[in-house]
Amino acid sequence: MEKKNSKKFTSKKEKKIKIETRDWRVGDLVKVSAYDITGLPTFSYGIITAAGNDAQTKIFPCFKVYDFRRQIEEIVNVYNLEIVSAAS
C-alpha cells in the first residue's frame, strides 16, 4: 500500500563532464616545481626534450626537461610537472 504523500523521484540526466587525457609529448611546455634546501617551493618553466626512464624500478615516470631559468637539461619526475601548453 502506497502512502498518499510519498513522491516518486525520477532521476534526471545529469551533465557528465568528460575529461580527456593524452600522453606527455616532446615539446610540451611545462612548469617545474621543486623545493630548495629550506623547504620553500621554487618554480621554473621548461620544455620536455625526451621521454624518461621506463624501467620497472621507477614508480613514477620521468622526463628530460630543459629548464629555461637554469639553462640545463635534467631528469624530472612527472609529479613535479604541470603542462602549461601542449605540443601539437
N, C-alpha and C positions, 0 to 999 in steps of 0.2 A: 504494500500500500504506500503510495507516494504522498508526501506532505504537501499541503497547499502552498506554502511559502517557499518551497525549495525551487531553486532555479537551475536550469541545466546550462552549464558553461561550455560553449564550444570553443575549441582552440582556434585562434586567429592565426593566419600565416604571418610569421614574423619575418622581418627582413634579415636575411643572412648576409653577413659580411664575408666576402671571400678574400683571403689573404694569399697572394701569390708569392712564391719564393723562387729563387734561382741560385745556381751555384755562383760562388765568387769567381771573378774572372780577372785575368791580367789586364791592367789598365783601369781598374776601379779606383776612384779617388776615395781615400779613407781617412777617418780621424783616428789617430793612435792615442790611446790613453795609457799612462804609466804612472808610477809613483816614485818620488825621489827618496832619498835616504831618511828624510824626516817624516815621510808618510803623506806628504802633500801631493795631490794629483797634478800631473803635467800633461798637457795636450799638445799634439802637433799634427800636421797633415802630411800625407804621403800618397804614394801610388803603388799598387800591387805590381811587382815585376815578375814574380814566378810563384807557382804553386809550391807549397812547402812539403815537408816530410810527411809521407803517408805510412810510416812504419807502425807496426802494431804496438810498439812500446809507448807511443804517444796516445793520450786520451783525447786531446783536442787537436784539431788540425791547425797548421800554422802556415804562414805565407812569408815570402820575402817582400819587404816593403822598403821603398826608397823614401826616407824621411827628408822632407824639404827643409825643415828648420836646422837639423844637424848635418844634413848633406851626406848621409851614409845609408847604405843598404843593410838591413838587419832582418833577422827572422823574428816574426811577431805572432803570438798565439791569437786565434780568432776571437777569443773573448775580450781582447784588448782593442778590437777594431770595430768601427762603425762606418757603414757606407755613407758617403756624402753625395757622390754622384756615380752612377753605374756606367760602366763602359758599354758602348753599343756595338 
